Amino acid sequence: MSKSSEQLAERALARVPGGVNSNVRLSAAEYFFARGEGARIWDVDGKEYIDYALGQGPMLLGHSHAGINGAVAMACADGMVYGAQHPLEVLAAERFCEAVGWAERVRFGMTGSEVVHAALRLARAVTGREQIVRVTGHYHGWGDTVLLDLAATEPVPASVGQPAAALDGTRLVPWSDVDALRRALADGDVAAVIMEPVMFNSGAFPPAAGYLQEVRRACDEHGTILIFDEVITGFRLALGGAVEHFGVTPDLATYGKAMAGGWPVAAFAGRADLMDRLGDGTINHAGTFNASVMASAAVVATLAVLEADPPYERLNAYGVELMAQLGELAQRRRVPLRIEGLPVAFTVALEPAVGGGALQLHRALADAGIWTTGRGLWFVSDAHRTDELRDTVARVDAALARLGSASEHGDVALA
Ligand SMILES: Cc1ncc(COP(=O)(O)O)c(C=O)c1O
């Protein structure tokens, strides 16, 4: 670690528990970044990295997007929050529903965790049922009623301080297992099924062919609300997210991350007859900063960019090429890398996952100037172009060469 990072980490520890403001970042507490532009970020000592963490997904259009940031700055120069409405939030809602293509109503929030909370409450309220069915390995935020160990097959608390009773209404089923899902719904007491349409929080696994269609059918048969958690897939798989990509429409969906160019905005959206129940005041959803001028301007500007020049073909082409080249490098360097997922977001893992394997790879890549998520999920942005592909391949090659030679010296256990 560099001197500046070390000093900052020390200062952070003195005031910020663990030195981080999200426990997800505990494993990278000593990294401090000062600047980002396009697909590249610079740490506090000026070292440059090609960024595949993208802030855990939000920077779909790259860092410091001048058009989006300019629109937000202009909008908020005249005011930010009013405790009442602003014209931009109406425009943001209209543009949002048009962009996703299926939702009739939307409410904005700030984080994925809170809009998941709101969607589940709405589903319980309109069905009068308490049970929620969800999938092992899927993540829906850090709230008491949803936080689970990703490997958990039983709904037991994942955090000290999380009341066990908060998970009483939760049933877990395995990913892509239609029979298990049907069994979980059979008693007709389930308010909602919530799932990531692509499992992106434990590896990167698309649904089995036909699975989402079967889930849709089973929910309809049992009067259960289907919620897609599109916090990662939304605006990333397509403008219309997983709904457009897979052609399956939920009743409600949650969004966050990529919808606002890095500005903190989230949303839950869906059928008018469900969402409108929020309007009579009996089902509570609130938030001081919801649909602030900044948030609304960021949504409008981001959607305008995505619609004017859709990045999806470019994202896919880049991801396909990068996955292929990483595979070739791993073979050439005889480093057992497992690369899987979709071109727009995929995992790169050392195989077999030796103790601390994900972190070991993360560190080696960071040393070589490649920044990824600690768990090995790589996000692709529209700012990743030919230069980034060339530089990425060269840097990963250097990282793998070092990992390979470390293994020859017995420092790293590679297969
Ligand atoms: C699928 C999914 N849902 C919900 C969340 C929670 O979102 P946030 O971290 O904005 O609270 C995440 C975060 O990674 C996520 O991946």
The ligand as an SDF file (V2000), in Angstrom:
LIG
                    3D

 16 16  0  0  0  0  0  0  0  0999 V2000
  -29.8640   -7.4790   -6.3810 C   0  0  0  0  0  0  0  0  0  0  0  0
  -29.6250   -6.4540   -5.3160 C   0  0  0  0  0  0  0  0  0  0  0  0
  -30.6600   -6.0000   -4.5980 N   0  0  0  0  0  0  0  0  0  0  0  0
  -30.5180   -5.0650   -3.6470 C   0  0  0  0  0  0  0  0  0  0  0  0
  -29.2870   -4.5440   -3.3650 C   0  0  0  0  0  0  0  0  0  0  0  0
  -29.1300   -3.5000   -2.2950 C   0  0  0  0  0  0  0  0  0  0  0  0
  -28.8680   -2.2680   -2.8860 O   0  0  0  0  0  0  0  0  0  0  0  0
  -28.1270   -1.1100   -2.0570 P   0  0  0  0  0  0  0  0  0  0  0  0
  -26.7370   -1.5500   -1.8120 O   0  0  0  0  0  0  0  0  0  0  0  0
  -28.2280    0.0880   -2.9710 O   0  0  0  0  0  0  0  0  0  0  0  0
  -28.9190   -0.9200   -0.7910 O   0  0  0  0  0  0  0  0  0  0  0  0
  -28.1660   -4.9720   -4.0920 C   0  0  0  0  0  0  0  0  0  0  0  0
  -26.8220   -4.4250   -3.8080 C   0  0  0  0  0  0  0  0  0  0  0  0
  -25.8160   -4.8710   -4.2840 O   0  0  0  0  0  0  0  0  0  0  0  0
  -28.3420   -5.9600   -5.0920 C   0  0  0  0  0  0  0  0  0  0  0  0
  -27.3060   -6.4320   -5.8050 O   0  0  0  0  0  0  0  0  0  0  0  0
  1  2  1  0
  2  3  1  0
  2 15  2  0
  3  4  2  0
  4  5  1  0
  5  6  1  0
  5 12  2  0
  6  7  1  0
  7  8  1  0
  8  9  2  0
  8 10  1  0
  8 11  1  0
 12 13  1  0
 12 15  1  0
 13 14  2  0
 15 16  1  0
M  END
$$$$
